[in-house]
Amino acid sequence: MFNKVLIANRGEIAVRILRACRELGLKTVAVYSEADRQAMHVRYATEAYLLGPAPSNESYLKGDKIIEIALQSGAGAIHPGYGFLAERADFAQAVEDAGLEFIGPKPSAIAAMGDKAIARETMMKAGVSVVPGTEGTGNLSDEELLKLAPEIGFPLLIKATAGGGGKGMREVKSLDEMPVALQSARREAKAAFGDDNVYLEKLILGARHIEVQIVADKHGNVVHLNERECSLQRRHQKLLEESPSPIMDEELRAKMGEVAVQAAKAVHYESAGTIECLVDSDKNFYFLEMNTRLQVEHPITELVTGVDIVKEQIRIARGRKLSFTQADVKINGAAIECRVNAEDPYNNFMPSTGKISHMVLPTGPGIRVDTGVYAGFEITPYYDSMISKLIVWGETRAQAILRMRRALEEYKIVGVRTNIPFHQAMMDSHRFMGGQFDTRFVEEEFSLEEIAEGKETFPEVAAIIAALVTHDQTERAAHVVRRGDRDTSNWKWLSRWERLSK
């Protein structure tokens, strides 16, 4: 049984895993690129080792180097987090071959479900409905995909068979767009996951993106932790998630949970994973893919169920049984997660780089911030633009929205532009408050400018007030209260005078 864990990742997820290890009394090993030398996860770990230059293919994607460091440091297990090597069956197998524990599913499960094309075939054999698309598990050439596209029908999606997070994904509306989109998707998939294989999938319009969290141990126990609503996306990248979903009823929740458990059992799954589905307007759902890793949005499930998913992953890897049963899983309240990214929402969400000169994190009841940055940390162009995840919990969805509004107002980041204004506008959107949205809502119907209409602003007045407040605070700080000429307080002087008067 291992007592030291190497975290093969960076940013907020590396810090999240480090904290779980610390609470379990485990020593930790961090790895970092030259760009992350001063990163928070490097400071938090028991020990840290340099991987290589900033580009991920020269650092965080170097599986052999990571395993070498694990053996050198005496770590008994490797946690991959999400992204990078998390869904690489060959890396998981190499970890096992080196005599280390991979904190995640078995290589066979990753191969069966981590590859989206194989996962589709597996689910179809199990009798689960899937989104129409290319069938088979082999690598298809561009010419073969161009021939199959008209049969599937447009619009459709080109999707990387490896990884997730919107990487290697392109929407295509006509055959003329496909050659360029295919090349672009393959390049991005290769850079992100080291695998450029892609497949095609029909784009279902007006659908909701719902995913079900599952956890399974080495003893055959599989439990689902209910659903997450992930429909608010831009360019197939999730921006905001919540749990439970506003459209869910008990019957649909039970059906989707049953399918998720069935999918996990079909590949003898272990550790944490997620079954992603599309739900149409008639509440018919289709299997989309399985993420054989920890999800970015796992904190909202933790808040509404009380289950620490990362700790469960570690316990499972150590051979323990699940600490709860399906009957123990209850939904308590509502949770919302906003992904705070270094990007400009007023300039087509262009990435923003630079040094964070000042940062104030929101606090208070029901607020959690998962981050891997601090004031003075530099946001570079080499990795994902996410700065942090702001998560709130409320007894009801309405309370969670109000709490998120307050938290976003308190959150201050100076030095780089962020998408906090986008999230603030979303919290004010009547469609969001009413739960009336789908996967196309952000790109086709949501506008920051429309939300801002009717909110008259006076920038000149605000600037004058800010200057006056700053001046007043400076004056207060500089004011020195000098000690009086008397040798004692006025109260004692009064007491002396009263005695003399008697």
Secondary structure by P-SEA (a helix, b strand, c coil): cccbbbbccccaaaaaaaaaaaaacccbbbbbccccccccccccccbbbbcccccccccccaaaaaaaaaaaacccbbbbccccccccaaaaaaaaaaccccccccaaaaaacccaaaaaaaaaaacccccccccccccccaaaaaaaccccccccccccccccccccbbbbccccccaaaaaaaaaaaaacccccccbbbbbbcbbbbbbbbbbbccccbbbbcbbbbccccccccccccccccccccaaaaaaaaaaaaaaaaaaccccbbbbbbbbccccbbbbccccccccccaaaaaaacccaaaaaaaaaaaccccccccccccccbbbbbbbccccccccccccccccccbbbbbbccccccccccccccccccccccccbbbbbbcccaaaaaaaaaaaaaabbbcccccaaaaaaaaaaccccccccccccccccccccccccccccccaaaaaaaaaaaaaaaaaaaabbbbbccccccaaaaaaaaaaaac
